[in-house]
Amino acid sequence: LLPVPENAAIVPIILDVSDGAAIESLKHRKTFRQYFEAGGVVMYPLAAIAILALLMVIERSVVYGRVVSGHDRTRPEITRTLKDNDIAGAATAAEKAPRTMARLWQRGIELIQRRGGDVEEEMQEAIIAELPGLEKHLSSLAVFAAIAPLLGLLGTVGGMIKTFEIITQYG
């Protein structure tokens, strides 16, 4: 390497091997619709999966948000009444909780009233009974998460096949 004098100015050299085609392509940006159409027929099931998955995520977010906010609203009152040994007041407060949590609170209050059996085991059973309602659509989301990359790969392979056909046709 040659030494560079201190007062030398560095001038960038722009080398465009595309003869202006690269700059021209930047001027004509594709729209989403153009990208979608370029993706071919595989884009339609991918779009359907994306929309369905988004709707399921939104629905689950609303359900979980209601359960959490409702539980946060009613829990202090229920625990306060239980500490005061006011079982009837706790049962009344539990009715104001979201349905899932209300059923669990009511089962717990019922077990407290009976004072018999293994409370922890029976509460675990009650929780397990409520899980299907909370896990609704999660298996569908898992299937969509597995299918979407495969469809994307299928689209990529289809595009490569078309590219090779064009190369063999035109050289």
Biotite code that builds the C-alpha atoms (Angstrom):
import biotite.structure as struc

atoms = struc.array([
    struc.Atom([0.000, 0.000, 0.000], chain_id="A", res_id=1, res_name="LEU", atom_name="CA", element="C"),
    struc.Atom([1.145, 3.473, -0.810], chain_id="A", res_id=2, res_name="LEU", atom_name="CA", element="C"),
    struc.Atom([1.164, 6.124, 1.882], chain_id="A", res_id=3, res_name="PRO", atom_name="CA", element="C"),
    struc.Atom([-1.638, 8.698, 1.554], chain_id="A", res_id=4, res_name="VAL", atom_name="CA", element="C"),
    struc.Atom([-0.666, 12.337, 2.112], chain_id="A", res_id=5, res_name="PRO", atom_name="CA", element="C"),
    struc.Atom([-2.523, 14.093, 4.937], chain_id="A", res_id=6, res_name="GLU", atom_name="CA", element="C"),
    struc.Atom([-4.010, 16.809, 2.719], chain_id="A", res_id=7, res_name="ASN", atom_name="CA", element="C"),
    struc.Atom([-5.289, 14.292, 0.121], chain_id="A", res_id=8, res_name="ALA", atom_name="CA", element="C"),
    struc.Atom([-9.044, 14.238, -0.371], chain_id="A", res_id=9, res_name="ALA", atom_name="CA", element="C"),
    struc.Atom([-10.811, 10.894, -0.498], chain_id="A", res_id=10, res_name="ILE", atom_name="CA", element="C"),
    struc.Atom([-13.109, 10.737, -3.484], chain_id="A", res_id=11, res_name="VAL", atom_name="CA", element="C"),
    struc.Atom([-15.550, 7.816, -3.702], chain_id="A", res_id=12, res_name="PRO", atom_name="CA", element="C"),
    struc.Atom([-15.686, 6.120, -7.058], chain_id="A", res_id=13, res_name="ILE", atom_name="CA", element="C"),
    struc.Atom([-19.080, 4.783, -8.002], chain_id="A", res_id=14, res_name="ILE", atom_name="CA", element="C"),
    struc.Atom([-18.930, 1.724, -10.189], chain_id="A", res_id=15, res_name="LEU", atom_name="CA", element="C"),
    struc.Atom([-22.241, 0.742, -11.735], chain_id="A", res_id=16, res_name="ASP", atom_name="CA", element="C"),
    struc.Atom([-21.890, -2.589, -13.495], chain_id="A", res_id=17, res_name="VAL", atom_name="CA", element="C"),
    struc.Atom([-25.603, -2.638, -14.334], chain_id="A", res_id=18, res_name="SER", atom_name="CA", element="C"),
    struc.Atom([-25.282, 0.362, -16.651], chain_id="A", res_id=19, res_name="ASP", atom_name="CA", element="C"),
    struc.Atom([-27.951, 2.291, -14.726], chain_id="A", res_id=20, res_name="GLY", atom_name="CA", element="C"),
    struc.Atom([-30.448, -0.566, -14.420], chain_id="A", res_id=21, res_name="ALA", atom_name="CA", element="C"),
    struc.Atom([-29.975, -0.848, -10.651], chain_id="A", res_id=22, res_name="ALA", atom_name="CA", element="C"),
    struc.Atom([-30.709, 2.831, -10.086], chain_id="A", res_id=23, res_name="ILE", atom_name="CA", element="C"),
    struc.Atom([-33.650, 2.639, -12.485], chain_id="A", res_id=24, res_name="GLU", atom_name="CA", element="C"),
    struc.Atom([-35.089, -0.330, -10.574], chain_id="A", res_id=25, res_name="SER", atom_name="CA", element="C"),
    struc.Atom([-34.954, 1.695, -7.341], chain_id="A", res_id=26, res_name="LEU", atom_name="CA", element="C"),
    struc.Atom([-37.127, 4.351, -8.977], chain_id="A", res_id=27, res_name="LYS", atom_name="CA", element="C"),
    struc.Atom([-39.827, 1.815, -9.819], chain_id="A", res_id=28, res_name="HIS", atom_name="CA", element="C"),
    struc.Atom([-40.571, 0.173, -6.489], chain_id="A", res_id=29, res_name="ARG", atom_name="CA", element="C"),
    struc.Atom([-43.060, -2.692, -6.548], chain_id="A", res_id=30, res_name="LYS", atom_name="CA", element="C"),
    struc.Atom([-46.299, -2.402, -4.638], chain_id="A", res_id=31, res_name="THR", atom_name="CA", element="C"),
    struc.Atom([-47.555, -5.044, -2.226], chain_id="A", res_id=32, res_name="PHE", atom_name="CA", element="C"),
    struc.Atom([-50.057, -6.207, -4.829], chain_id="A", res_id=33, res_name="ARG", atom_name="CA", element="C"),
    struc.Atom([-47.266, -6.685, -7.383], chain_id="A", res_id=34, res_name="GLN", atom_name="CA", element="C"),
    struc.Atom([-45.226, -8.734, -4.920], chain_id="A", res_id=35, res_name="TYR", atom_name="CA", element="C"),
    struc.Atom([-48.329, -10.745, -4.044], chain_id="A", res_id=36, res_name="PHE", atom_name="CA", element="C"),
    struc.Atom([-49.088, -11.475, -7.705], chain_id="A", res_id=37, res_name="GLU", atom_name="CA", element="C"),
    struc.Atom([-45.444, -12.337, -8.374], chain_id="A", res_id=38, res_name="ALA", atom_name="CA", element="C"),
    struc.Atom([-45.656, -14.924, -5.587], chain_id="A", res_id=39, res_name="GLY", atom_name="CA", element="C"),
    struc.Atom([-48.079, -16.968, -7.631], chain_id="A", res_id=40, res_name="GLY", atom_name="CA", element="C"),
    struc.Atom([-50.892, -19.235, -6.554], chain_id="A", res_id=41, res_name="VAL", atom_name="CA", element="C"),
    struc.Atom([-49.189, -20.180, -3.269], chain_id="A", res_id=42, res_name="VAL", atom_name="CA", element="C"),
    struc.Atom([-49.743, -16.659, -1.967], chain_id="A", res_id=43, res_name="MET", atom_name="CA", element="C"),
    struc.Atom([-53.501, -17.153, -1.635], chain_id="A", res_id=44, res_name="TYR", atom_name="CA", element="C"),
    struc.Atom([-53.371, -19.973, 0.942], chain_id="A", res_id=45, res_name="PRO", atom_name="CA", element="C"),
    struc.Atom([-50.532, -18.145, 2.706], chain_id="A", res_id=46, res_name="LEU", atom_name="CA", element="C"),
    struc.Atom([-52.654, -14.998, 2.924], chain_id="A", res_id=47, res_name="ALA", atom_name="CA", element="C"),
    struc.Atom([-55.643, -16.998, 4.176], chain_id="A", res_id=48, res_name="ALA", atom_name="CA", element="C"),
    struc.Atom([-53.516, -18.659, 6.855], chain_id="A", res_id=49, res_name="ILE", atom_name="CA", element="C"),
    struc.Atom([-52.071, -15.299, 7.891], chain_id="A", res_id=50, res_name="ALA", atom_name="CA", element="C"),
    struc.Atom([-55.509, -13.703, 8.189], chain_id="A", res_id=51, res_name="ILE", atom_name="CA", element="C"),
    struc.Atom([-57.002, -16.649, 10.099], chain_id="A", res_id=52, res_name="LEU", atom_name="CA", element="C"),
    struc.Atom([-54.017, -16.827, 12.435], chain_id="A", res_id=53, res_name="ALA", atom_name="CA", element="C"),
    struc.Atom([-54.203, -13.088, 13.089], chain_id="A", res_id=54, res_name="LEU", atom_name="CA", element="C"),
    struc.Atom([-57.922, -13.330, 13.882], chain_id="A", res_id=55, res_name="LEU", atom_name="CA", element="C"),
    struc.Atom([-57.294, -16.249, 16.251], chain_id="A", res_id=56, res_name="MET", atom_name="CA", element="C"),
    struc.Atom([-54.498, -14.364, 18.014], chain_id="A", res_id=57, res_name="VAL", atom_name="CA", element="C"),
    struc.Atom([-56.712, -11.298, 18.415], chain_id="A", res_id=58, res_name="ILE", atom_name="CA", element="C"),
    struc.Atom([-59.611, -13.418, 19.748], chain_id="A", res_id=59, res_name="GLU", atom_name="CA", element="C"),
    struc.Atom([-57.354, -15.222, 22.251], chain_id="A", res_id=60, res_name="ARG", atom_name="CA", element="C"),
    struc.Atom([-55.807, -11.907, 23.322], chain_id="A", res_id=61, res_name="SER", atom_name="CA", element="C"),
    struc.Atom([-59.249, -10.487, 24.040], chain_id="A", res_id=62, res_name="VAL", atom_name="CA", element="C"),
    struc.Atom([-60.286, -13.618, 25.987], chain_id="A", res_id=63, res_name="VAL", atom_name="CA", element="C"),
    struc.Atom([-57.079, -13.731, 28.040], chain_id="A", res_id=64, res_name="TYR", atom_name="CA", element="C"),
    struc.Atom([-57.203, -9.979, 28.615], chain_id="A", res_id=65, res_name="GLY", atom_name="CA", element="C"),
    struc.Atom([-60.735, -10.229, 29.981], chain_id="A", res_id=66, res_name="ARG", atom_name="CA", element="C"),
    struc.Atom([-59.799, -13.114, 32.265], chain_id="A", res_id=67, res_name="VAL", atom_name="CA", element="C"),
    struc.Atom([-56.739, -11.330, 33.623], chain_id="A", res_id=68, res_name="VAL", atom_name="CA", element="C"),
    struc.Atom([-58.364, -7.908, 34.058], chain_id="A", res_id=69, res_name="SER", atom_name="CA", element="C"),
    struc.Atom([-61.506, -9.382, 35.582], chain_id="A", res_id=70, res_name="GLY", atom_name="CA", element="C"),
    struc.Atom([-59.467, -11.524, 37.936], chain_id="A", res_id=71, res_name="HIS", atom_name="CA", element="C"),
    struc.Atom([-57.306, -8.570, 38.958], chain_id="A", res_id=72, res_name="ASP", atom_name="CA", element="C"),
    struc.Atom([-60.499, -6.603, 39.663], chain_id="A", res_id=73, res_name="ARG", atom_name="CA", element="C"),
    struc.Atom([-62.239, -9.257, 41.785], chain_id="A", res_id=74, res_name="THR", atom_name="CA", element="C"),
    struc.Atom([-59.344, -11.049, 43.514], chain_id="A", res_id=75, res_name="ARG", atom_name="CA", element="C"),
    struc.Atom([-58.713, -8.444, 46.252], chain_id="A", res_id=76, res_name="PRO", atom_name="CA", element="C"),
    struc.Atom([-62.378, -8.479, 47.307], chain_id="A", res_id=77, res_name="GLU", atom_name="CA", element="C"),
    struc.Atom([-62.560, -12.283, 47.308], chain_id="A", res_id=78, res_name="ILE", atom_name="CA", element="C"),
    struc.Atom([-59.354, -12.712, 49.303], chain_id="A", res_id=79, res_name="THR", atom_name="CA", element="C"),
    struc.Atom([-60.434, -10.007, 51.783], chain_id="A", res_id=80, res_name="ARG", atom_name="CA", element="C"),
    struc.Atom([-63.798, -11.678, 52.401], chain_id="A", res_id=81, res_name="THR", atom_name="CA", element="C"),
    struc.Atom([-62.134, -15.087, 52.760], chain_id="A", res_id=82, res_name="LEU", atom_name="CA", element="C"),
    struc.Atom([-59.682, -13.680, 55.328], chain_id="A", res_id=83, res_name="LYS", atom_name="CA", element="C"),
    struc.Atom([-62.683, -12.302, 57.240], chain_id="A", res_id=84, res_name="ASP", atom_name="CA", element="C"),
    struc.Atom([-64.281, -15.810, 57.133], chain_id="A", res_id=85, res_name="ASN", atom_name="CA", element="C"),
    struc.Atom([-67.198, -14.365, 55.156], chain_id="A", res_id=86, res_name="ASP", atom_name="CA", element="C"),
    struc.Atom([-67.859, -17.344, 52.884], chain_id="A", res_id=87, res_name="ILE", atom_name="CA", element="C"),
    struc.Atom([-71.170, -15.954, 51.582], chain_id="A", res_id=88, res_name="ALA", atom_name="CA", element="C"),
    struc.Atom([-69.509, -12.634, 50.717], chain_id="A", res_id=89, res_name="GLY", atom_name="CA", element="C"),
    struc.Atom([-66.683, -14.460, 48.954], chain_id="A", res_id=90, res_name="ALA", atom_name="CA", element="C"),
    struc.Atom([-69.198, -16.482, 46.933], chain_id="A", res_id=91, res_name="ALA", atom_name="CA", element="C"),
    struc.Atom([-71.018, -13.282, 45.952], chain_id="A", res_id=92, res_name="THR", atom_name="CA", element="C"),
    struc.Atom([-67.724, -11.613, 44.973], chain_id="A", res_id=93, res_name="ALA", atom_name="CA", element="C"),
    struc.Atom([-66.686, -14.709, 42.983], chain_id="A", res_id=94, res_name="ALA", atom_name="CA", element="C"),
    struc.Atom([-69.820, -14.390, 40.846], chain_id="A", res_id=95, res_name="GLU", atom_name="CA", element="C"),
    struc.Atom([-68.502, -11.031, 39.576], chain_id="A", res_id=96, res_name="LYS", atom_name="CA", element="C"),
    struc.Atom([-65.280, -12.659, 38.301], chain_id="A", res_id=97, res_name="ALA", atom_name="CA", element="C"),
    struc.Atom([-64.887, -13.733, 34.669], chain_id="A", res_id=98, res_name="PRO", atom_name="CA", element="C"),
    struc.Atom([-66.655, -17.023, 34.001], chain_id="A", res_id=99, res_name="ARG", atom_name="CA", element="C"),
    struc.Atom([-63.527, -19.165, 34.044], chain_id="A", res_id=100, res_name="THR", atom_name="CA", element="C"),
    struc.Atom([-62.171, -17.641, 37.221], chain_id="A", res_id=101, res_name="MET", atom_name="CA", element="C"),
    struc.Atom([-65.631, -17.509, 38.828], chain_id="A", res_id=102, res_name="ALA", atom_name="CA", element="C"),
    struc.Atom([-65.999, -21.266, 38.414], chain_id="A", res_id=103, res_name="ARG", atom_name="CA", element="C"),
    struc.Atom([-62.581, -21.839, 39.945], chain_id="A", res_id=104, res_name="LEU", atom_name="CA", element="C"),
    struc.Atom([-63.234, -19.457, 42.845], chain_id="A", res_id=105, res_name="TRP", atom_name="CA", element="C"),
    struc.Atom([-66.634, -21.019, 43.500], chain_id="A", res_id=106, res_name="GLN", atom_name="CA", element="C"),
    struc.Atom([-65.093, -24.502, 43.493], chain_id="A", res_id=107, res_name="ARG", atom_name="CA", element="C"),
    struc.Atom([-62.456, -23.323, 45.959], chain_id="A", res_id=108, res_name="GLY", atom_name="CA", element="C"),
    struc.Atom([-65.057, -21.725, 48.212], chain_id="A", res_id=109, res_name="ILE", atom_name="CA", element="C"),
    struc.Atom([-67.130, -24.910, 48.061], chain_id="A", res_id=110, res_name="GLU", atom_name="CA", element="C"),
    struc.Atom([-64.073, -26.927, 49.126], chain_id="A", res_id=111, res_name="LEU", atom_name="CA", element="C"),
    struc.Atom([-63.395, -24.494, 51.984], chain_id="A", res_id=112, res_name="ILE", atom_name="CA", element="C"),
    struc.Atom([-66.970, -24.932, 53.194], chain_id="A", res_id=113, res_name="GLN", atom_name="CA", element="C"),
    struc.Atom([-66.671, -28.744, 53.146], chain_id="A", res_id=114, res_name="ARG", atom_name="CA", element="C"),
    struc.Atom([-63.211, -28.743, 54.783], chain_id="A", res_id=115, res_name="ARG", atom_name="CA", element="C"),
    struc.Atom([-62.661, -32.283, 53.592], chain_id="A", res_id=116, res_name="GLY", atom_name="CA", element="C"),
    struc.Atom([-60.559, -34.126, 51.080], chain_id="A", res_id=117, res_name="GLY", atom_name="CA", element="C"),
    struc.Atom([-57.452, -32.975, 49.334], chain_id="A", res_id=118, res_name="ASP", atom_name="CA", element="C"),
    struc.Atom([-58.210, -29.342, 48.384], chain_id="A", res_id=119, res_name="VAL", atom_name="CA", element="C"),
    struc.Atom([-55.114, -28.954, 46.231], chain_id="A", res_id=120, res_name="GLU", atom_name="CA", element="C"),
    struc.Atom([-55.874, -32.063, 44.191], chain_id="A", res_id=121, res_name="GLU", atom_name="CA", element="C"),
    struc.Atom([-59.509, -31.095, 43.661], chain_id="A", res_id=122, res_name="GLU", atom_name="CA", element="C"),
    struc.Atom([-58.502, -27.563, 42.610], chain_id="A", res_id=123, res_name="MET", atom_name="CA", element="C"),
    struc.Atom([-56.030, -29.066, 40.118], chain_id="A", res_id=124, res_name="GLN", atom_name="CA", element="C"),
    struc.Atom([-58.911, -31.089, 38.660], chain_id="A", res_id=125, res_name="GLU", atom_name="CA", element="C"),
    struc.Atom([-61.042, -27.938, 38.431], chain_id="A", res_id=126, res_name="ALA", atom_name="CA", element="C"),
    struc.Atom([-58.218, -26.099, 36.656], chain_id="A", res_id=127, res_name="ILE", atom_name="CA", element="C"),
    struc.Atom([-57.752, -28.985, 34.226], chain_id="A", res_id=128, res_name="ILE", atom_name="CA", element="C"),
    struc.Atom([-61.489, -28.897, 33.502], chain_id="A", res_id=129, res_name="ALA", atom_name="CA", element="C"),
    struc.Atom([-61.217, -25.178, 32.563], chain_id="A", res_id=130, res_name="GLU", atom_name="CA", element="C"),
    struc.Atom([-58.157, -25.553, 30.307], chain_id="A", res_id=131, res_name="LEU", atom_name="CA", element="C"),
    struc.Atom([-59.960, -26.614, 27.093], chain_id="A", res_id=132, res_name="PRO", atom_name="CA", element="C"),
    struc.Atom([-61.827, -23.308, 26.988], chain_id="A", res_id=133, res_name="GLY", atom_name="CA", element="C"),
    struc.Atom([-58.597, -21.367, 27.475], chain_id="A", res_id=134, res_name="LEU", atom_name="CA", element="C"),
    struc.Atom([-56.628, -23.416, 24.939], chain_id="A", res_id=135, res_name="GLU", atom_name="CA", element="C"),
    struc.Atom([-59.229, -23.055, 22.185], chain_id="A", res_id=136, res_name="LYS", atom_name="CA", element="C"),
    struc.Atom([-57.622, -22.387, 18.750], chain_id="A", res_id=137, res_name="HIS", atom_name="CA", element="C"),
    struc.Atom([-54.070, -22.924, 20.031], chain_id="A", res_id=138, res_name="LEU", atom_name="CA", element="C"),
    struc.Atom([-53.701, -26.235, 18.193], chain_id="A", res_id=139, res_name="SER", atom_name="CA", element="C"),
    struc.Atom([-54.931, -24.563, 14.990], chain_id="A", res_id=140, res_name="SER", atom_name="CA", element="C"),
    struc.Atom([-52.307, -21.845, 15.421], chain_id="A", res_id=141, res_name="LEU", atom_name="CA", element="C"),
    struc.Atom([-49.644, -24.531, 15.841], chain_id="A", res_id=142, res_name="ALA", atom_name="CA", element="C"),
    struc.Atom([-50.775, -26.209, 12.607], chain_id="A", res_id=143, res_name="VAL", atom_name="CA", element="C"),
    struc.Atom([-50.721, -22.874, 10.770], chain_id="A", res_id=144, res_name="PHE", atom_name="CA", element="C"),
    struc.Atom([-47.236, -22.187, 12.125], chain_id="A", res_id=145, res_name="ALA", atom_name="CA", element="C"),
    struc.Atom([-46.091, -25.516, 10.687], chain_id="A", res_id=146, res_name="ALA", atom_name="CA", element="C"),
    struc.Atom([-47.854, -25.173, 7.329], chain_id="A", res_id=147, res_name="ILE", atom_name="CA", element="C"),
    struc.Atom([-46.940, -21.568, 6.457], chain_id="A", res_id=148, res_name="ALA", atom_name="CA", element="C"),
    struc.Atom([-43.157, -22.112, 6.072], chain_id="A", res_id=149, res_name="PRO", atom_name="CA", element="C"),
    struc.Atom([-43.811, -25.207, 3.976], chain_id="A", res_id=150, res_name="LEU", atom_name="CA", element="C"),
    struc.Atom([-46.069, -23.220, 1.663], chain_id="A", res_id=151, res_name="LEU", atom_name="CA", element="C"),
    struc.Atom([-43.399, -20.533, 1.444], chain_id="A", res_id=152, res_name="GLY", atom_name="CA", element="C"),
    struc.Atom([-40.840, -23.168, 0.517], chain_id="A", res_id=153, res_name="LEU", atom_name="CA", element="C"),
    struc.Atom([-43.218, -24.570, -2.084], chain_id="A", res_id=154, res_name="LEU", atom_name="CA", element="C"),
    struc.Atom([-43.558, -21.102, -3.615], chain_id="A", res_id=155, res_name="GLY", atom_name="CA", element="C"),
    struc.Atom([-39.790, -20.682, -3.636], chain_id="A", res_id=156, res_name="THR", atom_name="CA", element="C"),
    struc.Atom([-39.266, -24.025, -5.370], chain_id="A", res_id=157, res_name="VAL", atom_name="CA", element="C"),
    struc.Atom([-41.986, -23.174, -7.910], chain_id="A", res_id=158, res_name="GLY", atom_name="CA", element="C"),
    struc.Atom([-40.284, -19.850, -8.626], chain_id="A", res_id=159, res_name="GLY", atom_name="CA", element="C"),
    struc.Atom([-36.919, -21.549, -9.078], chain_id="A", res_id=160, res_name="MET", atom_name="CA", element="C"),
    struc.Atom([-38.455, -24.059, -11.503], chain_id="A", res_id=161, res_name="ILE", atom_name="CA", element="C"),
    struc.Atom([-39.888, -21.187, -13.553], chain_id="A", res_id=162, res_name="LYS", atom_name="CA", element="C"),
    struc.Atom([-36.498, -19.457, -13.500], chain_id="A", res_id=163, res_name="THR", atom_name="CA", element="C"),
    struc.Atom([-34.705, -22.567, -14.734], chain_id="A", res_id=164, res_name="PHE", atom_name="CA", element="C"),
    struc.Atom([-37.319, -23.027, -17.469], chain_id="A", res_id=165, res_name="GLU", atom_name="CA", element="C"),
    struc.Atom([-36.658, -19.479, -18.678], chain_id="A", res_id=166, res_name="ILE", atom_name="CA", element="C"),
    struc.Atom([-32.884, -20.019, -18.528], chain_id="A", res_id=167, res_name="ILE", atom_name="CA", element="C"),
    struc.Atom([-33.118, -23.223, -20.568], chain_id="A", res_id=168, res_name="THR", atom_name="CA", element="C"),
    struc.Atom([-35.494, -21.603, -23.050], chain_id="A", res_id=169, res_name="GLN", atom_name="CA", element="C"),
    struc.Atom([-33.535, -18.393, -23.646], chain_id="A", res_id=170, res_name="TYR", atom_name="CA", element="C"),
    struc.Atom([-30.047, -19.447, -22.573], chain_id="A", res_id=171, res_name="GLY", atom_name="CA", element="C"),
])
